[in-house]
Amino acid sequence: MTAVVRPRRFVEPSALPGFGPALGFTMVYLSFFLLLPLAALVLRPWEHGFGHVWSVITERRTLDALKLSFGAAFLAACLNAVFGTIVAWVLVRYDFPGKRLLDAFVDLPFALPTAVAGIALATIYAPTGMIGALLDPYHIQIAYTPLGVMVALVFVGFPFVVRAIQPVLEDLHVEVEEAAATLGASRLRTIALVVFPAILPALLTGFSLSMARAVGEYGSVIFIAGNIQNVSEIAPLLIIMHLEEFDYAGAAAIGLVMLLISAVTLFALNGVQALVARRGLR
Amino acid sequence: MSLEITNVNKSFGRFPALNDVSLLAEDGEFLALLGPSGSGKTTLLRIIAGLEIADGGAVRFGDEDLLAKPVRQRGIGFVFQHYALFKHMTSAQNIAFGMQSKARKLRPSKAEIKAKVAELLALVQLDDLGERYPAQLSGGQRQRVALARALAIEPKILLLDEPFGALDAKVRRGLRRWLRELHERTGLTTIFVTHDQEEALELADRVAVLKDGKVEQIGTPEELYHEPASAFVFDFLGDSFQFPCVVRDGKAVIAGVDVTILGAATPADGPSTAYARPDAFVVGPADGPGFGARIRDVLLAGPDARIDCVLDDDGAIEVRVPHAVAQKLAPRNRISLIPREVRVWAET
């Protein structure tokens, strides 16, 4: 008797044809548009040696800019997580006149050129603008401060949370909440223990996307930020400034640091999300 | 204590869902609300639970005005058609949820909750599946978890909304018998909604048939089956055929033949409509009395043989006869058909 030896396969055969070309295309696409540019970024900063890179990224100004970029992006994503969830909730659970229009408005930050958004925000949040003028008497200034940076980042990241949560909420039947109510749970308890855990994975996705987008945002921020050194100057702007001085290595060095921090953040968030999503699916 | 529903009204926009519905469920009774979709049966159930707000009327349990209380204070167990389990919680956590939601003073201790969960899991015969998530359970198992979850709050009344609607026929039958046994053991006043007449007649102590937001008839399964109050009830409880007839001296004259009218009340003389069950037909030779018909098919599988035939004056009909009769018949044969007994209601 001879045992039938099956060759070990790279993938199990599937009834759906086209795996080979599809994977091939995916790899080529990812390589040209993602992996190669990123590899170039990793290789770029070292032409003037490690010392130059180190001096650029430990410079006070760079550190402040990075802190502002990531800090404001994180806070903006947190704000968006809270208010985006509420907006998604309203759009899914209630019917009211103008709902479709409101739903379309959510995508506006995607559609608008960021510079246009920046000018618009700067106009109304400036001390002479509509909202700025209201806050001015209380000595609260939004435009040209880190607060202004955050406002712009909230603006650009907002649709991500809404769009991530909407389908999940639609999937969560009202019956489930009704069941909690018949079991004697208060509204607060129902939301905390029944609704929130169900939307948590989607919320984390929305949060990561919103934050990722905010970290790299340039166009809408520079108009409202005022770009005061060490105060309201974001990292992407600093990269531009290095480029304008023909310091390509320095620009790439800041870019590399941003890439690393972003990658670590995304991996961490993905990890948490995988943990959360696994509950109930085992 | 009995559950008393008086003159409940409810409309959705301009669509009236319930129209002056009054019902009484005795203490410990198993009551079925039977009706086609849109008859208001689920709406009534949801009003009792507090998931829907009545436009008018009263729902009382003993001396207690149920409508005055919000859902979560009514203490009514509700089982949904699609289970409505909490997906991110295990069976045991689902069952414990209600007990943990009680006010601190009334909440049982952790050990008590754990014991109660184990007891309920045993009751619904899922002893070993407490740690499973809903996604890992079959439909029937999920519905039993949902039932255990509803029972965990020790409800005064148990409401079931088409509890077996999403399950396949065999599982349904098994669960049905099991639910009946469970009811006998717990003695809980139970109201369940279904559109399946077989289920209602088999399970319930009494059945209320609803039509267009009104109670058409309420009675024991026997009463409903033997004394249907209207053509609608008769038709809803099983297949039926209708023929024009003329009532004369307590008999229905159909195609020139005098046919016995079933039922206590004798309808007034005059033209009317007669209703017959498919198993109440006499099959005769081609030149016999009654309607002429041609056999399309003879189906010999099943407790009764079924004969599918086309009537000469248009229309198809499938009657059920004993196998002994059917064996002499074949497709394309010509026969005569006449109902043995019919029911006639005053035309409205």
Boltz contact constraints between the chains, C-beta under 6 A:
constraints:
  - contact:
      token1: [A, 175]
      token2: [B, 80]
      max_distance: 6.0
  - contact:
      token1: [A, 175]
      token2: [B, 84]
      max_distance: 6.0
  - contact:
      token1: [A, 176]
      token2: [B, 84]
      max_distance: 6.0
  - contact:
      token1: [A, 178]
      token2: [B, 51]
      max_distance: 6.0
  - contact:
      token1: [A, 179]
      token2: [B, 84]
      max_distance: 6.0
  - contact:
      token1: [A, 181]
      token2: [B, 71]
      max_distance: 6.0
  - contact:
      token1: [A, 181]
      token2: [B, 72]
      max_distance: 6.0
  - contact:
      token1: [A, 182]
      token2: [B, 49]
      max_distance: 6.0
  - contact:
      token1: [A, 182]
      token2: [B, 71]
      max_distance: 6.0
  - contact:
      token1: [A, 182]
      token2: [B, 78]
      max_distance: 6.0
  - contact:
      token1: [A, 183]
      token2: [B, 97]
      max_distance: 6.0
  - contact:
      token1: [A, 183]
      token2: [B, 98]
      max_distance: 6.0
  - contact:
      token1: [A, 183]
      token2: [B, 101]
      max_distance: 6.0
  - contact:
      token1: [A, 183]
      token2: [B, 153]
      max_distance: 6.0
  - contact:
      token1: [A, 184]
      token2: [B, 72]
      max_distance: 6.0
  - contact:
      token1: [A, 184]
      token2: [B, 98]
      max_distance: 6.0
  - contact:
      token1: [A, 184]
      token2: [B, 101]
      max_distance: 6.0
  - contact:
      token1: [A, 184]
      token2: [B, 153]
      max_distance: 6.0
  - contact:
      token1: [A, 185]
      token2: [B, 101]
      max_distance: 6.0
  - contact:
      token1: [A, 189]
      token2: [B, 101]
      max_distance: 6.0
  - contact:
      token1: [A, 194]
      token2: [B, 86]
      max_distance: 6.0
  - contact:
      token1: [A, 197]
      token2: [B, 88]
      max_distance: 6.0
  - contact:
      token1: [A, 279]
      token2: [B, 88]
      max_distance: 6.0
  - contact:
      token1: [A, 280]
      token2: [B, 87]
      max_distance: 6.0
  - contact:
      token1: [A, 280]
      token2: [B, 88]
      max_distance: 6.0
  - contact:
      token1: [A, 280]
      token2: [B, 133]
      max_distance: 6.0
  - contact:
      token1: [A, 281]
      token2: [B, 135]
      max_distance: 6.0
